[in-house]
Amino acid sequence: MKKHWRTIFFLFGLAAVVLMLLTFDADWNRVKEVLSDAGIWFPVIVVLWGFIYLINACSFGLIINDGTHNRVPFGKVFQLTVSGYALNYVTPLGLMGGEPYRILELQEYVGGKKATSAVILYSMMHICSHFCFWLSAVVLYAVLHFVADGYGLDLWMCIMLGVMTIVFVAVLWFFSLGYRKGFVVKVFGLLSHIPIVRKWAAGYLDKHRADLEEVDAQIAFLHTQRRAPFWWSLFLEYAARVVSCLEYWLLIGMLVPGFTFWDSILVMAFSSLFSNIIFFSPMQMGGFEGGMALAAGGVQIPSAYGLYTALVARLRQVVWTVIGVLIMKIGRKHD
């Protein structure tokens, strides 16, 4: 990446972090109180997320280093993983800052087309793992509440879980089509029929169709020709979601005796589902906390515990966002 682009991304991330801290939705006395209550568990959780990002980087590395281009050092992959997520956290709509940054950094190593396909494929893998996680949480909820605990089959709950299952399975099916055939050309074809961006999308598709088709071919290559790395990459992303549930288990478990790791999976799944619906908010402000409160209530935990856990998780997120922005200035190949 050219030096001026790296500087622009760095300054954008730095400004976003400063704005985020100035508009933080809790007074500093409350923050001190929460950190005091969390005690040693807050630094433990910060370290835990370093391990989670390590898993994410392993998944990203399997996609990038497919043997068709020069190998990208793992340290660089890890840096791009953390910095990319940091930019996404502070960007409205998500995926609007981290993905362009990753592409521009990677193109020095593997070229523009490969960098674009690798980043798009990893983003697909990351999103797909969320739907796999949410689907497994629906199954877990049904097993724990309808089978293990002997609850009656509540009609409305069955309908809601059934609708969620159908939606998640349908989304995963569409993902499978994108993995097999690529989807970039189809997306631009769809955009060319939307009034606001019709002219731009159609012109871009006509001018760059060959390049976009090559990107699609590279996306399909991992699924069709390197199936083992493909499934390992998806498994690692899914595993990262499961490991992240340890955060809620540690924080809520010290307040609520009998809170199990299975409960933490349900809280994590349904809070993340709710907060991702509010995807247009930077760092999912409001949606994250509201989702945590609702999810905690869903497993019969006082919503105040959910809000407390959400605030600790938010502070952890701030720490890793700052780290991600700062390390954007290191690990440069050349300018």
N, C-alpha and C positions, 0 to 999 in steps of 0.2 A: 504494500500500500504506500502511496506517495505520502510524504511527510505532512503536507497540508491537510489531507483527508484524515489522517490519524489525529492530528491536532483538533480538527473540527469535531470528530466523534468524542474525543477526550473532553473538550470544553463543553460540548452538549451534555455529556454525562455528568460532569462536575456541576454545571449549572442546575441540572435536574435534581441532583442530590441536595444541593443547597436549598433549592425551592422546597423539596420534600421535607427537609428538616425544619424549615421556617413555618411550614403549614402542617406539621405533624398533628394528627387528630388526638392528642393527649397532652396535658400540661406536664412539664418536666418533673414536678413533684410526684405526679402519678407514675412517671417513668422510673424515677428513683425507687419508689415504693415497690413497683413490680419487679425490678431487678434485684432488690433486697430479698423479696419473697422467693424469687427463683434461686438465688444463691449460686452454688457451684454448678447447678444444672444449666445456667445460661451459657457459660463458656463450653460446657460439654456439648450443648446443642449446636453451637457455632462450629465446633470441630466435627460433629456428626455431619453437618452439611458440607464440610470440606470433603468428607468421604463420599457423600451422595454425588457431588460434582465430579469426583473421581470416576464414579460409575458412569455418569453421563459422558465423560470424556472418553472412556473406553468404548462406549457405544458409538460416539461420533468418530473415533479413530478407525473403527472397523469399516465405516462407510468411506472415509477419506482415503485410507491406505488400502486400495483394492488391487495393487500391483500393476496398474496401468500408467502410473505417473511416479514422479519422485516422491519418496516417503516424507511425510510431514512429521517432525519430531513430536513425541508425546507431550513434552512440555508446552509446545505451541498449541497443540490441540486442547490441553487443559486450560490454558490462558484464554483461548477463543471461547471455550465453553462458559467459563465464569464471566468474562467480560460481555459476551453476547447476552447472557441471561440478565446481567446488570442493566444493560441498555434496554432490554425488553421490559423489565420491571418498571422503569421510569418513563416508558413511552406509551402514550394513549394508543388504544387498539391493539397493543402488543405486536411482536414480530415486525415492528416498523423501524427499529434501530439496530437490534442485534444481528439480524440476518444480513442486511447490506454490509455491516461492518465485517462479519465473518467472510462474506464473499470477497470483499476487497482485500482482506488480509491473506486469504488462501490463494488468490490468483497468482501471487508471486511464486508459489510452490507448485501448483498443479494447472495453472491456466484458468482463464475466465469461465469457460464452459464447464469444466470439471468442478470448479469451485461452486458455481451456481447449482449444478445438479446435486452435489454432495450436501450443500446447505439445505436445499429444498427437501431432499430425501431425509435428512436428519430431522428437520422440522416436522415432516410427515410422521416419522417414527416416534417423535416425542408426543405429538398429538394423538397418534394411534394408541400409544401406551396408556394415555389418560382414559380413552374409551374402554380399553381392555380392563383397566383398573376399576372403572365405574361399573362395568358389567359384572365383574367378579364380586364387587361389593353388594350388588343387588342379589346375587346368588347367596352370598354370605348372610345377608340380612334375612332372607327367606329361611335359610337353614337354622339360624340361631333363634329366630322368633316364631317360626311356624312349625319347626320340627323339634329342635332341642328343648325349647322352653314349653312346648305344647300349647302355644297360643291358638285361639280360634282363627280361622281364615277370614279376616276382615275384608269385606267385599271391595271397599274403596282402596284399601292398601294393595289388594291383589291387582286391581285395575291400574293403579299408578305404577306398580312394579312391572306389570305386563307391558304398559306403554313404554316405559324406560327401556326395557329389554328389547322391544321391537326397534326403537330408535337407535340404540347402541349397536345392535346387530346390523342394521341397515347402513349405518355410518361405516362400520368396519368392512362391510361388503364393498362400499364405494372406494374405501382405501385400498382394498385388494385389487380393484380394477386399475387404480392409479399406479400401484406398484408394478403391475404386469405390463401396462401399456404406456405409462407416463400420462401426464395430465396437463402440462403447461400449454400445449397448443389448444387443447379443449377449453382451458380457462380463458385464453385470449379470444377464442371463437365465441365463447359466451359473452365476454365483455363487449365484443363488437356489436351485440344486439341491445346493449343497455344505452339509453339515450345520452346520458351525461358523458360517457367515455367512449361512445361508439366510434367516433371518427378517429380518435387517437389509437384505440385498440386495433381497429381494422388496418390502419396504416402501419402500425408496428408489426402486426402479424404478417402482412404482405412483404415488408422489408426484411424481416428477420426469421421467416418461416423455417429456413434450413437450419439456422442456429438453434431455434426452439425445438425442432424435431430431434436434433442431436442431443440436447439436454434431456428430452423425454427418453431417448434411447439409453442414455447413461443412467437415468433413474431406473429403467426397467432392467438394466444389466445386472444389478446387484440381486434382484429378486429371481431372475431367470437363470443366471450363470453362476452366482455365488450364494447359493441358498443357505448354507451353513452360517456364513457371516451375517446374512440378512436376519435369520432367526435369532442369532446370538445378540445382535444389536437391539432387536425388539425386546428380547428377554431382559437385557441389561436395563433398558429404559423402564420396563415394567418393575424390575427389581428395585430400581431407584425410588419408585412411587411407594413400594411396600416398606423399604428401609426408612423413608421419610416419616412413616407413621410412628416410629420410635419417639419422635419429638413430642407428639401428643400423649403417647403412653407415659413418658417420663413426667411431663408437666401435670397432666390431669391425675395420673396415678398417685402422685404424692399428696393430692388433695382429696381424692375419692377412693377409699378402700374398695377393692373388688373390681376396679376398672381394669379391664383386660386389654391385651394387645388387639384382640378381635374388635373390641369396641373402638379402639383408636383407628383401625382401618375404616370403620363405618363413619366416624367423625371426619377423618381425612377425606374420604371419598365424597361425602355429601357436601362438606364445606367447600371443597375445591370445585365441585360441580356448580354450586351456587355462585361462587366468586368468578368462575370462568364465564358464566352467563353475563356477568357485568364486566365484559372484557374491554370495554371502551375506557375504563378508568385507569389512570396510572397507578401501578402497584395494587390495582383492584380495590382502591380505597372505599371503605364502607361495605362493599359486597363481601370482602373477606371476613370482616368482623361479624356481619349479619349472618353469613353462612355458618360461621363457627357457632354462633349462639343457637341457630336453628338445629344444626347437626347435634350439638350437645343435648338439646332438649329431646331430640329423636331417640337418644339412647338413655333417656331418663336421668340426665345430669343437669343440675341447675345451670341455666344459661349464663350466669355470672362467671362460672368456671370457663365456659367457652370463650367469653370475652377476654378473660384474663389470659388464657392460652393464646388467643389471637394476637394480643398486644405483645406478648413475649416473642411469638413467631414473627411479628412485624419488626421488632427490634433486631432480631437475628437477620431478617431480610435486609434491613438497613446496613448492617455490618458487612454482609457479603456484597451488597451493591457498591458500597464504598471501595471494598477490596477489588471488585471487578473493574471499576472505573480507574483506579490507580494503576493496576497492572496492565492497562492498555498501553502504557508508555514503555513497557519492557518487552523483551523477547523479539525485537525487530530483526528481520533478516537483512534488510537494507532499505534505504530511503531513495 
